[in-house]
């Protein structure tokens, strides 16, 4: 039996993309990157070259038909890429075809890419380029009269690039996110590799996704993957950019801020635990979150607190009602509060802000109070990716994390699916009794630890939350089941 030859890969350096590409782009081949307007094609092509130089010392040539080199230099500088310096060092070269592409004079006779391919080949040899980006084929196609010419010239271009042994990215346009691969309908048959970038509206919300359609003869991950464009980090594929294997797990216990609750979860939660508290509106979720932050303060640890359903003023007022002074805690440098409404940004942008705050503040604990509020800005899959990606960030740094969430009536709510990927899941609900509304709490799961299986009564007064005795007569407490009135509470 003859072993199948292994296709060599070249890492793009684009955050998360090499993971879904299972090691990067096939080396020495051309990859077609197709997308609608605003999907990120030019950035992908630019970052492919820039990461090649900054991360792997591989010179690159950028052929531009749509934007002037000066504009590209400015855009790249905002991401920390100094193209002008690389040009001076002989590691980056532009082939500017933007003027030619912008000409409105109709083509007379038969137009071909002979002159362009010669310019590209000269530039590649001059700086010893290992990577080439061409942006974009759509401008080239305006010079051709029919598709037969398009196909013939594309084969010429692909053959020239392959003969040089370089790895290239070539962008092209498509008219719709889910209708064909390219506008012309021929490019995808010429190139070995095809990647699609989408910028779609789902449920009145716009999201970007990336899909690898084919790597001829090479493996890759299938399906669409959420990505965002970060002003500092460029293209970031979520959540795979933040998932890294961990060889160890912490066995250290930390307090939730409530001694009775600590006893319920086996003596506190593990240092690297991600905790989900699902509670009805007004049930005490924010109080539990504030006590969790207070436990960090009393232990001399930093806590980052992101709230999505209350303003900073409301949060401070409520905390004061339970004897907690957020102003003093913040002045100590041990607490940072960021309170904003979910509607002010996309879920992806909220994630990037939290990740940046984590890098800047280096907390030992993190609170996301009101993660269910993000459902107003996200599809179920997007919110799940948000939690998975953030879980990857906090587990790597052993940040004890608390998510609070209200159960929702939305049929596609991902809250229970999120519960399946957290380490500890708590349920805090209102219970209807004879002439009164009371509260109960239960532990659904604690990974790697024994826990109290009783449903216990909860009382809240001006000193905080108190967990009491087992609650008799409660048949249902889980958020996906109704909670019937009890006739045996007294």
Secondary structure, DSSP 4 states (H G I P E B T S, - for coil): -PPPPPPPEE----BTHHHHTTSSEETTSEEEEEE-TTSSHHHHHHHHHHHHHHHH---EEEEESSS-HHHHHHHHHTTT--HHHHHHTTSEEEEE-HHHHH--SPP-S---SHHHHHHHHHHHHHHT-SEEEEE-HHHHHTT-SSHHHHHHHHHHHHHHHHHTT-EEEEEEE-SSTTS-SSSSS-HHHHSSEEEEEEEEEETTEEEEEEEEEEETTS----SEEEEEEETTTEEEETTGGG----S-----EE--S-HHHHHHTTSSEETT-EEEEEE-TTSSHHHHHHHHHHHHHHTT--EEEEESSS-HHHHHHHHHHTT--HHHHHHTTSEEEEE--GGGS-HHHHHHHHHHHHHHH--SEEEEETGGGGGGGS-HHHHHHHHHHHHHHHHHHT-EEEEEE-----TT--HHHHHTTSSEEEEEEEEEETTEEEEEEEEEEETTS----S-EEEEEETTEEEEEEE-TT----STTS--PPPS---
